[in-house]
C-alpha cells in the first residue's frame, strides 16, 4: 500500500454539491489516488454538527460508485475534529486516500527497514505566494 492521507475539504454551504461529489468520484477513476473512505460533516446554522456517509444524502446517491468504503475507517472522533474547523452553515468532506502513485516507492522503502514518518500538506495558494515572493526577491536583486 502507498502512503495514505486524510483530507478535510470544506465548502461554504451546508450541503455537498453533486459537482463536489462527482470530483471525488473522478479521484477514484484517475488511478493515481484511491479513495479508501469518506464522510460528510455538517455544521448546522444552530452550531450542531452531524455526519454521515455520502449515500445518506439522497441527491448524492450513485454519484460516487459504491464500494469505496468497505470498512468505515473515518469515525466519530474524526468527524468531531473536522466539525471544530467549520463555521455554522458549512460542510466538510473527509476523504481518506491512498497515494497509489507512491506505492512502489513506499514498498521499496519498507523493504529496507524505512518508513514514511511524516508528511505535510501545503495548500496550493501558499506555494503560489512563495513563488511570487521568490520571483520578487530575484527581480529586486538584479
Secondary structure as a PSIPRED ss2 file (coil, helix, strand):
# PSIPRED VFORMAT (PSIPRED V4.0)

   1 X C   1.000  0.000  0.000
   2 X C   1.000  0.000  0.000
   3 X C   1.000  0.000  0.000
   4 X E   0.000  0.000  1.000
   5 X E   0.000  0.000  1.000
   6 X E   0.000  0.000  1.000
   7 X E   0.000  0.000  1.000
   8 X E   0.000  0.000  1.000
   9 X E   0.000  0.000  1.000
  10 X E   0.000  0.000  1.000
  11 X E   0.000  0.000  1.000
  12 X C   1.000  0.000  0.000
  13 X C   1.000  0.000  0.000
  14 X C   1.000  0.000  0.000
  15 X C   1.000  0.000  0.000
  16 X C   1.000  0.000  0.000
  17 X C   1.000  0.000  0.000
  18 X H   0.000  1.000  0.000
  19 X H   0.000  1.000  0.000
  20 X H   0.000  1.000  0.000
  21 X H   0.000  1.000  0.000
  22 X H   0.000  1.000  0.000
  23 X H   0.000  1.000  0.000
  24 X H   0.000  1.000  0.000
  25 X H   0.000  1.000  0.000
  26 X H   0.000  1.000  0.000
  27 X H   0.000  1.000  0.000
  28 X H   0.000  1.000  0.000
  29 X H   0.000  1.000  0.000
  30 X H   0.000  1.000  0.000
  31 X C   1.000  0.000  0.000
  32 X C   1.000  0.000  0.000
  33 X E   0.000  0.000  1.000
  34 X E   0.000  0.000  1.000
  35 X E   0.000  0.000  1.000
  36 X E   0.000  0.000  1.000
  37 X E   0.000  0.000  1.000
  38 X E   0.000  0.000  1.000
  39 X E   0.000  0.000  1.000
  40 X E   0.000  0.000  1.000
  41 X E   0.000  0.000  1.000
  42 X E   0.000  0.000  1.000
  43 X E   0.000  0.000  1.000
  44 X C   1.000  0.000  0.000
  45 X C   1.000  0.000  0.000
  46 X C   1.000  0.000  0.000
  47 X C   1.000  0.000  0.000
  48 X C   1.000  0.000  0.000
  49 X E   0.000  0.000  1.000
  50 X E   0.000  0.000  1.000
  51 X E   0.000  0.000  1.000
  52 X E   0.000  0.000  1.000
  53 X C   1.000  0.000  0.000
  54 X H   0.000  1.000  0.000
  55 X H   0.000  1.000  0.000
  56 X H   0.000  1.000  0.000
  57 X C   1.000  0.000  0.000
  58 X H   0.000  1.000  0.000
  59 X H   0.000  1.000  0.000
  60 X H   0.000  1.000  0.000
  61 X C   1.000  0.000  0.000
  62 X C   1.000  0.000  0.000
  63 X C   1.000  0.000  0.000
  64 X C   1.000  0.000  0.000
  65 X C   1.000  0.000  0.000
  66 X C   1.000  0.000  0.000
  67 X C   1.000  0.000  0.000
  68 X C   1.000  0.000  0.000
  69 X C   1.000  0.000  0.000
  70 X C   1.000  0.000  0.000
  71 X C   1.000  0.000  0.000
  72 X C   1.000  0.000  0.000
  73 X C   1.000  0.000  0.000
  74 X C   1.000  0.000  0.000
  75 X C   1.000  0.000  0.000
  76 X H   0.000  1.000  0.000
  77 X H   0.000  1.000  0.000
  78 X H   0.000  1.000  0.000
  79 X H   0.000  1.000  0.000
  80 X H   0.000  1.000  0.000
  81 X H   0.000  1.000  0.000
  82 X H   0.000  1.000  0.000
  83 X H   0.000  1.000  0.000
  84 X C   1.000  0.000  0.000
  85 X C   1.000  0.000  0.000
  86 X C   1.000  0.000  0.000
  87 X C   1.000  0.000  0.000
  88 X C   1.000  0.000  0.000
  89 X C   1.000  0.000  0.000
  90 X E   0.000  0.000  1.000
  91 X E   0.000  0.000  1.000
  92 X E   0.000  0.000  1.000
  93 X E   0.000  0.000  1.000
  94 X E   0.000  0.000  1.000
  95 X E   0.000  0.000  1.000
  96 X E   0.000  0.000  1.000
  97 X E   0.000  0.000  1.000
  98 X E   0.000  0.000  1.000
  99 X E   0.000  0.000  1.000
 100 X H   0.000  1.000  0.000
 101 X H   0.000  1.000  0.000
 102 X H   0.000  1.000  0.000
 103 X H   0.000  1.000  0.000
 104 X H   0.000  1.000  0.000
 105 X H   0.000  1.000  0.000
 106 X H   0.000  1.000  0.000
 107 X H   0.000  1.000  0.000
 108 X H   0.000  1.000  0.000
 109 X H   0.000  1.000  0.000
 110 X H   0.000  1.000  0.000
 111 X H   0.000  1.000  0.000
 112 X C   1.000  0.000  0.000
 113 X C   1.000  0.000  0.000
 114 X C   1.000  0.000  0.000
 115 X C   1.000  0.000  0.000
 116 X C   1.000  0.000  0.000
 117 X C   1.000  0.000  0.000
 118 X C   1.000  0.000  0.000
 119 X C   1.000  0.000  0.000
 120 X C   1.000  0.000  0.000
 121 X C   1.000  0.000  0.000
 122 X C   1.000  0.000  0.000
 123 X C   1.000  0.000  0.000
 124 X H   0.000  1.000  0.000
 125 X H   0.000  1.000  0.000
 126 X H   0.000  1.000  0.000
 127 X H   0.000  1.000  0.000
 128 X H   0.000  1.000  0.000
 129 X H   0.000  1.000  0.000
 130 X H   0.000  1.000  0.000
 131 X H   0.000  1.000  0.000
 132 X H   0.000  1.000  0.000
 133 X H   0.000  1.000  0.000
 134 X H   0.000  1.000  0.000
 135 X H   0.000  1.000  0.000
 136 X H   0.000  1.000  0.000
 137 X H   0.000  1.000  0.000
 138 X H   0.000  1.000  0.000
 139 X H   0.000  1.000  0.000
 140 X H   0.000  1.000  0.000
 141 X H   0.000  1.000  0.000
 142 X C   1.000  0.000  0.000
